[in-house]
Amino acid sequence: MRQCSQAGFTLIEMMIATVVLSVGVLGLAATLADGLAYMDMSKYDYIAQQKASEAVESIFTARDMGEATWASICNVGTGTGCIFLNGPRQLCDPGPDGILGTADDNCVGLPDAIVLPGPDGKFGDAVRVPLSNFTRTITITSINANLVQIQVDVIYTSGRWKDRKYTLISNMSNFS
């Protein structure tokens, strides 16, 4: 009869296997943490997209409703009677003219906010989440006498990601 060896894993082999397994598990944990951070940031990406669309829609509505003349749809300093302010601006109420990015925007008090239902899931005790970490820049460039390009940049910070930017570019003609 043959005799079988009773040898097993040595303590050194077990320690090396434990270290290799630990490094793999820590790598997976770091990947999971990054994934959760990206998922949390996606809500801010969506808000930025909606706030840029809101600005473009207010400009189109102002043109269609006669609130702004074609000659006034330009940035201050680029022509006569221009109504859109230059540079990044805090998200605010559009003011009496209903057009975002103009001098009459109401930024007194609280900035624009998202209203969420309260702890009971109802809006009776709603929670107001200010969007103070968001700015919006509206840049209007004349392409020709009857066509302008509207570029809206929404910049925000979210966690460890600084100055994330969403850009929406649209063209608008003098004719509705």
C-alpha positions, 0 to 999 in steps of 0.5 A, a space after each residue: 500500500 501506498 502512503 498518502 501525504 498529509 501535507 496541507 497549506 502552510 501558514 505563509 500560503 494562507 497569509 498570501 491568499 488572504 492579502 490577495 483576497 483583501 486587495 480584490 475586495 477593497 478594489 470592489 468596495 472602492 468601485 462601489 463607492 465611486 458608482 454610488 457617488 456618480 448615481 448621487 450626482 446624476 440628479 444634479 445633471 438632470 437639474 442642470 439640463 432642465 434649468 438650461 432648457 427652461 432658459 431657452 424656452 423662456 427666450 422663445 416664449 418671450 419672442 413669441 409673446 412679444 415680451 422681447 423684440 428681435 433687436 433686444 434678444 442679445 447680450 448687454 454690450 453687443 448692441 442697442 437695447 440688449 436685455 440679456 446679462 453677461 457672465 454666470 448668474 445665480 438661478 433666480 425667479 425670472 422677474 416681471 418680464 418672465 425672461 430668465 437672465 435679464 436685469 429684472 430677475 428676482 434674486 433677493 432672498 432665496 435662490 431658485 429651489 427644488 421643492 420636495 415633499 416633506 417627511 410624510 410624503 406630502 407637500 403640506 410640509 414641503 422641504 425647499 432645497 435651494 440651488 445655490 451651487 448652480 449658476 447659469 450663463 446665457 450667451 447669444 451670438 448673432 449668426 445673421 440678421 434673422 438668426 441667433 445662436 443661444 448657448 446656455 451653460 449651467 455650472 454646478 458643484 457636486 461633492 468632490 466634482 467641482 465645476 461640472 458643466 452642462 451646455 445647451 445650444 439652440 438656434 432661433 430665427 426672427 420668425 416663429 
